């Protein structure tokens, strides 16, 4: 079942990234900060995506 390992890793990463995105969105909403032109959610998505890409690195 080694061929399923990459799918399992990708699924775990997607679930973790989704959880981080929603927690970050809740924190931003409770703080009252909003990006101009309604770009809060895309900006937060970009930050989570960028940090995730930095964490992957060159393994």
C-alpha contacts under 8 A as a table, 3 or more apart, distances in Angstrom:
res1	aa1	res2	aa2	distance
1	X	4	X	5.71
1	X	5	X	7.36
2	X	5	X	5.37
3	X	6	X	6.99
4	X	7	X	5.35
4	X	8	X	6.27
5	X	8	X	5.05
5	X	9	X	6.17
6	X	9	X	5.09
6	X	10	X	6.10
7	X	10	X	5.11
7	X	11	X	6.09
8	X	11	X	5.11
8	X	12	X	6.22
9	X	12	X	5.22
9	X	13	X	6.17
10	X	13	X	5.07
10	X	14	X	6.11
11	X	14	X	5.11
11	X	15	X	6.22
12	X	15	X	5.18
12	X	16	X	6.12
13	X	16	X	5.12
13	X	17	X	6.02
14	X	17	X	5.12
14	X	18	X	6.07
15	X	18	X	5.14
15	X	19	X	6.22
16	X	19	X	5.13
16	X	20	X	6.21
17	X	20	X	5.09
17	X	21	X	6.06
17	X	48	X	7.02
17	X	49	X	7.89
17	X	52	X	7.75
18	X	21	X	5.04
18	X	22	X	6.25
19	X	22	X	5.27
19	X	23	X	6.16
20	X	23	X	5.22
20	X	24	X	5.97
20	X	48	X	7.39
21	X	24	X	5.12
21	X	25	X	6.05
21	X	44	X	7.04
21	X	45	X	6.61
21	X	48	X	6.54
22	X	25	X	4.91
22	X	26	X	6.13
23	X	26	X	5.10
23	X	27	X	6.23
24	X	27	X	5.08
24	X	28	X	6.13
24	X	44	X	7.40
25	X	28	X	5.10
25	X	29	X	6.06
25	X	41	X	7.22
25	X	44	X	7.27
26	X	29	X	5.12
26	X	30	X	6.11
27	X	30	X	5.21
27	X	31	X	6.13
28	X	31	X	5.13
28	X	32	X	6.42
28	X	33	X	5.93
28	X	34	X	7.56
29	X	32	X	5.28
29	X	33	X	6.58
29	X	34	X	7.67
34	X	38	X	7.10
34	X	39	X	7.72
34	X	40	X	5.71
35	X	38	X	5.90
35	X	39	X	5.30
35	X	40	X	4.84
35	X	43	X	7.96
36	X	39	X	6.08
36	X	40	X	7.62
38	X	41	X	7.63
39	X	42	X	5.46
39	X	43	X	5.91
40	X	43	X	5.22
40	X	44	X	6.12
41	X	44	X	5.13
41	X	45	X	6.06
42	X	45	X	4.95
42	X	46	X	6.12
43	X	46	X	5.09
43	X	47	X	6.29
44	X	47	X	5.07
44	X	48	X	6.23
45	X	48	X	5.21
45	X	49	X	5.99
46	X	49	X	5.01
46	X	50	X	5.88
47	X	50	X	5.11
47	X	51	X	6.08
48	X	51	X	5.23
48	X	52	X	6.08
49	X	52	X	5.05
49	X	53	X	6.21
50	X	53	X	5.09
50	X	54	X	6.29
51	X	54	X	5.03
51	X	55	X	6.23
52	X	55	X	5.04
52	X	56	X	6.41
53	X	56	X	5.22
53	X	57	X	6.69
54	X	57	X	5.44
56	X	59	X	6.89
